[in-house]
C-alpha cells in the first residue's frame, strides 16, 4: 500500500468515527429535499426578564427574618472628621453647603422639587436611619450627574441612586414622590451597613435581596461599596468621599 493511499484510508476512518460519535437527537434529522423546511424562531428573554428570573431566586424562605433588632433606641456614632469613611454616622457638612455645591455644579438641576427640598429630605431620612446624609447626597450627585441624568433613569422616576438599573435601557425603580425616592436610597444604604430594622416601612424594592444575601455580614465604609453598588466601581466610594470633601469648602 502506498503512503498516499494509506493517508486517505486513515482520514476516512477518522471522519467516520467522528460522525458516529455525534449524538443523534430529536432535532438531528436527515433533510428530505421533497419536504419543505420550516424555521422555528426562538424568542430570547429580555434583560428585564433575566433580571426578574435572577431576583426570584432570592425569595425569602418562610420563617426567616431579615432583621436582628428593633429600630428604637439605636446608637449612631458622631462623625467628627473627614478621615472617617463610615457609612453610618452624623453629618459634617451643612444643608446650605450641600445646596451650594449642587447649584455651583448645575444651576438648573432636573428635579421635581427645589435643591433645598431634596437636601432637606436627605438630612431627614438620613438622620432617621443613622446614615450620613451629606455623603449619601454626594452619592446621589454622582449617580445622577448632579441631577442632569442623561442615562437610562429619567427625573420622573425620583430614583436618585440607580436602584434597579442594569443598563441596556432598563430604567429601574419608580417612586411616587421625591421623598420616597430619597427614603429608598437611605434604606438601601442601611441594608448594606446594618442588620437593624428600618424605622419606616421598607420602600426599597431591593432591601430584602441585600439583607438575605449578606445575612449577618455588613459593610462599614463607603469604599466597601466598590464593586457592589457599582460594577466594576473600583474607586466608587473614594469618588463619593472626594465629592463630600469638596462640599465642605463651599
matplotlib code that plots the C-alpha trace (Angstrom):
import matplotlib.pyplot as plt

x = [0.0, 1.4, 1.8, -0.8, -3.4, -2.8, -3.3, -6.7, -7.9, -6.8, -8.6, -11.8, -11.7, -11.3, -14.2, -16.3, -15.6, -16.3, -19.7, -20.6, -19.7, -22.1, -25.3, -28.5, -31.3, -34.9, -33.8, -30.9, -32.8, -31.6, -33.3, -35.6, -35.5, -39.1, -40.3, -40.4, -38.1, -39.7, -37.6, -38.6, -37.6, -36.8, -37.6, -34.7, -35.6, -35.1, -32.7, -35.6, -36.9, -33.4, -33.1, -36.6, -35.6, -32.4, -34.3, -36.8, -34.0, -33.6, -37.1, -37.0, -37.9, -40.8, -39.9, -36.6, -36.2, -34.3, -33.5, -32.0, -33.1, -35.9, -35.2, -35.9, -33.0, -30.2, -26.8, -25.3, -21.6, -20.9, -18.8, -16.1, -13.5, -13.4, -11.0, -13.9, -15.2, -18.1, -21.5, -23.2, -22.8, -23.8, -23.3, -20.4, -21.5, -24.5, -27.5, -26.6, -23.2, -24.8, -27.2, -24.4, -22.3, -25.1, -26.0, -22.4, -22.0, -25.5, -27.5, -30.6, -30.9, -33.6, -35.6, -39.3, -38.6, -36.1, -32.5, -33.2, -36.0, -34.1, -31.2, -33.6, -35.1, -31.6, -31.0, -34.4, -34.2, -30.5, -31.0, -33.9, -31.8, -28.3, -26.9, -24.6, -26.9, -24.2, -22.2, -25.4, -26.4, -23.0, -23.7, -26.9, -25.0, -22.5, -25.3, -27.4, -24.6, -25.6, -29.3, -28.6, -29.4, -28.8, -28.7, -31.5, -33.0, -35.3, -36.2, -39.8, -38.7, -37.5, -34.7, -31.5, -29.2, -29.7, -32.0, -32.9, -30.9, -28.9, -28.1, -29.4, -32.4, -33.6, -34.8, -35.1, -37.4, -40.0, -41.0, -44.2, -42.5, -39.0, -39.0, -39.9, -37.0, -34.6, -36.0, -35.4, -31.8, -31.2, -32.8, -30.6, -27.5, -28.9, -29.4, -25.7, -24.4, -26.7, -28.9, -31.2, -34.8, -35.6, -37.5, -40.1, -41.9, -39.5, -39.9, -36.6, -37.5, -34.0, -33.8, -34.7, -32.4, -29.4, -30.3, -30.8, -27.6, -25.4, -27.1, -25.3, -22.5, -22.5, -20.3, -18.7, -17.3, -18.2, -15.2, -16.8, -19.4, -16.8, -17.8, -21.1, -23.2, -21.4, -19.7, -16.8, -16.8, -13.1, -12.9, -16.7, -16.6, -13.4, -15.0, -18.1, -15.9, -13.9, -17.1, -18.1, -14.8, -15.5, -18.8, -17.1, -15.2, -18.4]
y = [0.0, 3.4, 6.2, 8.4, 5.6, 4.9, 8.5, 8.5, 5.4, 6.8, 10.1, 8.3, 6.2, 9.3, 11.1, 8.0, 7.7, 11.4, 11.1, 8.1, 9.9, 12.8, 12.2, 12.0, 14.0, 14.5, 17.6, 15.9, 14.6, 14.0, 16.6, 15.3, 17.7, 16.9, 18.2, 22.0, 23.1, 25.1, 27.5, 27.8, 31.1, 31.0, 34.2, 35.1, 36.5, 40.3, 41.8, 42.7, 39.1, 37.8, 40.2, 39.2, 35.5, 36.1, 38.1, 35.3, 33.0, 35.2, 34.9, 34.6, 31.2, 31.1, 31.9, 33.6, 37.2, 39.9, 41.8, 41.1, 44.1, 46.7, 50.2, 52.0, 53.5, 52.6, 54.2, 56.3, 57.4, 61.1, 61.8, 64.3, 64.0, 63.9, 61.0, 58.9, 56.9, 55.1, 54.8, 55.1, 58.4, 62.0, 64.9, 67.2, 69.4, 71.7, 71.6, 75.0, 73.7, 70.8, 73.1, 75.5, 72.6, 71.3, 74.6, 75.5, 72.4, 72.5, 75.8, 74.1, 70.6, 68.4, 67.7, 67.6, 69.7, 72.5, 72.0, 73.0, 70.4, 67.5, 68.2, 68.5, 65.1, 63.5, 65.0, 64.0, 60.4, 60.0, 61.1, 58.7, 55.7, 56.8, 57.1, 60.1, 62.3, 64.6, 61.7, 60.0, 63.2, 63.2, 59.6, 60.8, 63.6, 61.0, 58.7, 61.3, 63.6, 66.4, 65.7, 66.1, 62.4, 61.5, 57.7, 55.2, 56.8, 59.9, 62.6, 61.5, 58.3, 60.1, 57.4, 59.1, 56.2, 53.9, 51.4, 48.6, 49.9, 47.3, 49.2, 48.5, 50.8, 49.3, 52.3, 50.7, 51.6, 54.4, 56.2, 58.3, 61.3, 62.7, 61.9, 58.3, 58.1, 59.5, 57.1, 54.1, 55.3, 55.6, 52.3, 50.6, 52.0, 50.7, 47.3, 47.1, 48.7, 47.3, 44.4, 46.8, 47.1, 50.4, 52.9, 53.4, 50.8, 49.5, 51.2, 50.0, 47.0, 45.6, 45.8, 42.2, 40.9, 42.7, 41.5, 37.9, 37.9, 39.4, 37.8, 38.8, 40.5, 44.2, 46.8, 49.5, 52.1, 53.9, 52.2, 48.8, 49.7, 49.4, 46.6, 46.1, 49.1, 49.9, 47.4, 47.4, 50.6, 50.3, 53.8, 54.3, 55.0, 57.1, 59.3, 59.9, 60.8, 63.2, 65.0, 65.1, 66.9, 69.4, 70.2, 71.3, 74.1, 75.7]
z = [0.0, -1.0, 1.6, -0.2, -0.2, 3.5, 4.4, 2.5, 4.3, 7.7, 7.0, 6.0, 9.2, 11.4, 9.7, 10.1, 13.7, 14.3, 12.5, 14.6, 17.8, 17.2, 19.3, 17.4, 19.0, 18.1, 16.1, 14.2, 11.2, 7.6, 5.4, 2.7, -0.2, -1.1, 2.3, 2.9, 5.7, 8.5, 10.6, 14.2, 15.8, 19.5, 21.5, 23.7, 27.1, 27.5, 30.0, 32.3, 32.2, 33.0, 36.0, 37.2, 37.0, 39.0, 41.6, 42.0, 43.2, 46.3, 47.7, 51.5, 52.9, 55.3, 58.9, 58.0, 59.4, 57.6, 60.8, 64.2, 66.2, 66.5, 65.3, 68.5, 70.6, 68.3, 68.7, 65.9, 66.5, 65.9, 62.8, 63.7, 61.0, 57.2, 57.6, 58.9, 56.0, 57.8, 56.1, 59.5, 61.3, 61.5, 59.0, 59.0, 56.1, 56.5, 54.3, 52.9, 51.9, 50.0, 48.2, 47.2, 45.9, 43.8, 42.3, 41.7, 39.5, 38.0, 38.4, 36.9, 38.4, 36.8, 39.9, 40.9, 43.9, 44.7, 45.6, 49.2, 49.5, 48.1, 50.5, 53.4, 52.5, 52.7, 56.1, 57.4, 56.1, 56.9, 60.5, 60.9, 60.0, 61.1, 57.6, 56.9, 54.8, 53.4, 51.9, 50.7, 49.0, 47.2, 46.1, 44.6, 42.8, 41.4, 40.3, 38.5, 37.2, 39.6, 38.6, 34.9, 34.2, 30.6, 31.1, 31.5, 34.5, 34.0, 36.5, 36.8, 38.5, 41.6, 41.6, 42.8, 43.3, 40.3, 42.1, 39.7, 36.7, 34.8, 31.6, 28.2, 28.6, 31.9, 33.8, 37.2, 40.0, 40.1, 43.3, 43.7, 45.4, 45.8, 49.5, 48.9, 46.4, 49.0, 51.6, 49.3, 48.8, 52.5, 53.2, 50.6, 52.3, 55.6, 54.1, 53.3, 56.5, 59.3, 60.2, 62.1, 61.0, 59.2, 61.2, 58.4, 56.2, 53.6, 50.2, 48.7, 46.5, 46.7, 50.5, 51.1, 48.4, 50.1, 53.6, 52.5, 50.5, 53.3, 56.3, 59.4, 57.4, 56.8, 55.0, 57.1, 54.8, 51.5, 49.9, 50.7, 48.1, 45.4, 43.0, 44.9, 44.4, 41.2, 38.9, 38.4, 40.6, 41.5, 43.1, 43.5, 47.3, 47.1, 44.4, 46.6, 49.6, 47.4, 46.4, 50.1, 51.0, 48.1, 49.7, 52.9, 51.1, 49.7]

ax = plt.figure().add_subplot(projection="3d")
ax.plot(x, y, z, "-o")
ax.set_aspect("equal")
plt.show()
